[in-house]
Amino acid sequence: MPEKKLLTCAFCKGTGKDPFKLLSKLAACQVCGGSGKIEVYEPVVTCAFCKGRGTHPHTRVSCPVCNGKGSVTQRGYKEECSNCGGSGHLVGANLPCSVCGGKGVIRR
Protein backbone atom coordinates (compact mmCIF):
# COMPACT_ATOMS: atom_id res chain seq x y z
CA MET A 1 0.00 0.00 0.00
CA PRO A 2 1.34 3.49 -0.86
CA GLU A 3 2.68 5.61 1.98
CA LYS A 4 0.75 8.73 3.02
CA LYS A 5 2.43 12.07 3.53
CA LEU A 6 1.03 14.99 5.56
CA LEU A 7 1.55 18.40 3.95
CA THR A 8 0.48 21.97 4.62
CA CYS A 9 -2.69 22.81 2.72
CA ALA A 10 -1.74 24.88 -0.34
CA PHE A 11 -5.20 26.42 -0.72
CA CYS A 12 -5.32 28.09 2.72
CA LYS A 13 -1.53 28.10 3.30
CA GLY A 14 -2.06 26.14 6.52
CA THR A 15 -4.40 28.63 8.20
CA GLY A 16 -7.44 26.35 8.03
CA LYS A 17 -9.60 29.30 6.95
CA ASP A 18 -11.17 30.13 3.58
CA PRO A 19 -8.42 32.26 2.00
CA PHE A 20 -10.90 34.35 0.02
CA LYS A 21 -13.43 34.81 2.86
CA LEU A 22 -16.27 34.12 0.42
CA LEU A 23 -18.69 32.71 3.01
CA SER A 24 -17.30 34.53 6.04
CA LYS A 25 -13.92 35.37 7.53
CA LEU A 26 -14.46 32.48 9.97
CA ALA A 27 -15.31 29.85 7.32
CA ALA A 28 -13.15 26.72 7.29
CA CYS A 29 -10.98 25.92 4.27
CA GLN A 30 -12.90 23.78 1.77
CA VAL A 31 -9.81 21.70 0.97
CA CYS A 32 -8.45 20.74 4.40
CA GLY A 33 -11.66 21.16 6.37
CA GLY A 34 -10.01 23.63 8.73
CA SER A 35 -7.05 21.49 9.84
CA GLY A 36 -4.44 23.29 7.72
CA LYS A 37 -3.01 19.89 6.68
CA ILE A 38 -3.76 17.50 3.82
CA GLU A 39 -2.82 13.89 3.14
CA VAL A 40 -1.30 12.81 -0.16
CA TYR A 41 0.08 9.49 -1.31
CA GLU A 42 3.76 9.11 -2.19
CA PRO A 43 5.42 9.73 -4.60
CA VAL A 44 4.32 13.37 -4.71
CA VAL A 45 5.15 16.08 -7.27
CA THR A 46 4.18 19.75 -7.21
CA CYS A 47 1.08 20.39 -9.29
CA ALA A 48 2.22 21.93 -12.59
CA PHE A 49 -1.18 23.43 -13.40
CA CYS A 50 -1.42 25.66 -10.30
CA LYS A 51 2.33 25.67 -9.60
CA GLY A 52 1.66 24.38 -6.09
CA ARG A 53 -0.62 27.26 -5.08
CA GLY A 54 -3.78 25.13 -4.85
CA THR A 55 -5.93 27.64 -6.73
CA HIS A 56 -7.01 27.65 -10.35
CA PRO A 57 -4.92 30.27 -12.14
CA HIS A 58 -6.72 33.64 -12.29
CA THR A 59 -9.69 32.51 -10.14
CA ARG A 60 -10.65 31.96 -6.53
CA VAL A 61 -11.57 28.28 -6.78
CA SER A 62 -9.49 25.23 -5.94
CA CYS A 63 -7.26 23.78 -8.65
CA PRO A 64 -9.07 21.12 -10.73
CA VAL A 65 -5.91 19.02 -11.02
CA CYS A 66 -4.74 18.75 -7.39
CA ASN A 67 -8.11 19.69 -5.79
CA GLY A 68 -6.42 22.52 -3.91
CA LYS A 69 -3.67 20.41 -2.35
CA GLY A 70 -0.84 21.89 -4.42
CA SER A 71 0.64 18.43 -4.95
CA VAL A 72 -0.32 15.34 -6.94
CA THR A 73 0.66 11.70 -6.75
CA GLN A 74 2.75 10.54 -9.72
CA ARG A 75 3.66 6.87 -9.77
CA GLY A 76 6.25 5.40 -12.10
CA TYR A 77 9.09 6.99 -13.99
CA LYS A 78 8.32 10.61 -14.84
CA GLU A 79 8.99 12.36 -18.11
CA GLU A 80 8.04 15.91 -19.05
CA CYS A 81 4.81 16.01 -21.04
CA SER A 82 5.63 16.79 -24.66
CA ASN A 83 2.14 18.16 -25.31
CA CYS A 84 2.31 21.03 -22.79
CA GLY A 85 6.08 21.18 -22.22
CA GLY A 86 5.59 20.46 -18.52
CA SER A 87 3.39 23.49 -17.86
CA GLY A 88 0.22 21.45 -17.26
CA HIS A 89 -1.77 23.86 -19.46
CA LEU A 90 -3.26 23.39 -22.89
CA VAL A 91 -1.46 25.72 -25.27
CA GLY A 92 -3.49 28.92 -25.67
CA ALA A 93 -6.04 27.98 -23.02
CA ASN A 94 -6.45 28.14 -19.26
CA LEU A 95 -7.40 24.45 -19.06
CA PRO A 96 -5.43 21.40 -17.88
CA CYS A 97 -3.45 19.55 -20.55
CA SER A 98 -5.44 16.61 -21.89
CA VAL A 99 -2.37 14.35 -22.19
CA CYS A 100 -0.88 14.66 -18.69
CA GLY A 101 -4.08 15.75 -16.92
CA GLY A 102 -2.41 18.98 -15.83
CA LYS A 103 0.41 17.26 -13.92
CA GLY A 104 3.09 18.35 -16.41
CA VAL A 105 4.64 14.88 -16.33
CA ILE A 106 3.66 11.53 -17.78
CA ARG A 107 4.59 7.94 -17.03
CA ARG A 108 7.19 6.59 -19.34
ZISUL-V415688 format. One record per residue. OMEGA is omega in whole degrees, 0 to 359 (NA if undefined). Layout:
OMEGA
OMEGA
//
This chain:
181
180
178
178
179
182
173
180
181
184
182
182
176
181
183
181
176
185
182
178
182
180
175
179
179
184
179
177
181
182
184
180
177
183
182
181
176
177
175
178
177
353
186
172
176
180
181
184
181
181
176
182
180
179
175
180
176
178
179
176
181
181
180
181
183
182
176
183
181
181
178
177
178
180
177
181
184
177
179
180
182
180
183
180
178
182
183
182
169
180
179
181
178
180
177
177
182
180
183
181
180
181
181
179
178
175
180
NA
//
